[in-house]
């Protein structure tokens, strides 16, 4: 389970402030693939980064049972001057998994060809995303934090990405962010709706989607 206890996070930019969590207390239950829904700028990616430990809340605590991935789609964990292969070997050592096994899995799955051995700063954004997604799927986590996972690559790559993600969900849980309600309906079975720094859990996915769509028809919070 992921437990948020009285979590508050506000960004201050040029005299303005944006609160993405207001004293939020929320449980994300184990064994679920949970859609994180909210309008653009609501703080979905920031919440994933807080759960991953990449950024810290202003106050409150986040507790996680088991291992948690970095937010898939977030490339900050890669060294731009190292090759894809070198980055994967480094991450394998950090997470304590077999180096050669992970490297071979990522090489095959990412379909980067010779670019796999070139510096990451030479990659397109799509290539970096394929590398990151393949690496995250190659390491078995209890919780996957996923941001637009099926938006990577061509139709064939998207399909195999969806297949392996669903396979991982047989034994893992996820917090899933996507603009595609079709993808959400395919992979999620519950929802959390984030609006104006407040969040609510919906056991019924369709009820959560309905609330999100209602929010989207309203004017954004001032």
N, C-alpha and C positions, 0 to 999 in steps of 0.2 A: 504494500500500500504506500502511496505518497500522501503525506499529511502536511498541509499548510496550516500553520497556527499563527493567527494574528499578523499575517504578512502585509506589510505596506511597502510600496515602491513608487517614488515620484521622480520624474526627470525634470530638471530645471534648465531651460535653454533661452538665452537672450531675454530674460525677464518674464518668460512664460513658464508655466509648469504643466506637466501631464502626469496624472496619477493613473497607474495601470493596476494597482492593487490597493484597496482601502481596508486595512485591518481584516484581511481575508482569512477565513478558516474553512478548509475544504479537504475532504478525503477523496482521493482517486483510488477506487478499489482494485485490488489485484485480480487478474484474470479477465480484464476488460480491454477492449480497444476503444478509447474514449476520444470522440471528436471534440476539439477545442474550437468553438465558434465565436466569432466577434467581427465587428466591422474593421476595415483597414485602420491601423493606428490604435486599435484597442489595447494592444500589448501582448498579443499571442506569442510572438517570437521572443519577447523579453521574458515572458513567463516560462517558456521552455528553457531559456538560458539560465533562469534562476533555479529551476528544478535540476538542471545539469551542474549547477555550481559555478558556471562561467561568470555570472554577476551575482551580487549579494543584495538581498532586500534591505531597505532602510531599517526595518524592525521586523520582529517575528522570526519564526523558524520554519524550515522545511526538512521533514524527516522522510527517508526512503528505505523501505525494506528491499534488500537485494541490490543488484547492480543496475546502473542506468547509463544509457548511451549519451554521447554528445548529441545536440540537435542535428539530425540529418539535414544536410543543406547548408549548415554552418561550416565554412572552410577555414575558420581561424585556427584550427588545430594543425593545419599543414604548414610546413616550412616551404616558402615559395622557392628558395634556392636549391632545395633537394629535389630529386626525382620522385615520381610517384612511388616507385619501388622502394626507395630509401625511406620515404615517409611511412609506408606500410610496415616496413621492418621495425622502425622506431616505435610505432603504435603497438605492434605485436609485443614488444618487450615491455612497454608501459602496462599493457593489460594482461600480461602473463599468458599469452597464447602462443601456439607453435608458429614460429616465424615463417618457415618455408611453406607451411600449409596455408596460412593467411595470404602470403604473397602470391601463391599460385592461384588461389581462389579469386583474389581481386584482379589479377592479370587477366584471367579468363572472363570473369563476369563483366568487367568494366569495358572491354572491347576497345582499349586504347591503342593497341598495336605497339609500334615502336615508341610512341609518345610516353608509354609507361616508364621508360628509362630516361626521359627528358625532364628538365626542371619544371616544377609546377607553375612557375610564373609564365611559361610559354603556353599553358593550357587555355582554351576557351572556358567560359563559365560552365558550359555544358559538360566539358571534359572533367572539370573539377568536381562537378556535381556527381557524375558517374563514378569517379574515384571515391568520393566520400560515401556515396550510397553503398557501393560494393564493399567497402571496408566495414561499414556499420553492419551489414548483413553477414559478413564473414566472422564477426565476433558475436557470440551468443550472450545477450543481455537479458536480465529479468524485465527491464523496462526499456522500450524504444521511444525516443522523442523524435517525431517525424514531421517535417515541414515540406509540403508539396512534393512528396516522394515520387509520385507517378508523373510529374511534369518533366522528367529527365529523359532526353533522347528521343529516338523515333518510335513509331508505333510498336515495333517488335521489342525494343528495349523496355518500353513502358509496360508491356504485357508481362515480360519475364520478371520485371521489378515487382509488379503486383503479385505475381505467383509466389516469389520467394518471401515477400513480406507476409502474405497470408500463411505460408508455411511456418514462419517464425512465430506467428501469433498462436499457433497450436500450443506453445509452451511458454509464451511470454505475454506481457501486457504492453500497451502503447498509449501515448498521448499524441493525437494525430491532427495536424493542421492542414487544411486544403481549401482552396476556393471552389473545388468541384464537389457539388453535393452528390453527384453520381459516385465518385470515389469514396466519399464518406459513407454512403449507404452500402457500398460494397465491402468495406473493411471494418466499420465501427458498429458497436452495439449499445452505446450510451453517449451522452454529450455533456459538456460543460459550456455554458454560455457566459462570455465575458463582456460586460458592458459598463462603461464609466467606472472602472476599478472594482466592480462587484462581480461575483461569479455565482452561478447556481448549477447544481448537478441534476441531470435528467436521466433517470433509468431508461425511459422510453426515448429512443433516438429521434423518432419522428416528432415527439413533443418538443424536444430541444431544437430541432430544425425549425419548427413552426415559430417558436419564440424568437430565434435568431432572425428569421425573415420578418417578423413583426418589428423587431428593433431596427432592421435595415430600412423599413418604410418610414421610420420616425426621423426627425432632424437629429444630427449628432449632438451629444451633450455639449453644453457651452463651456 
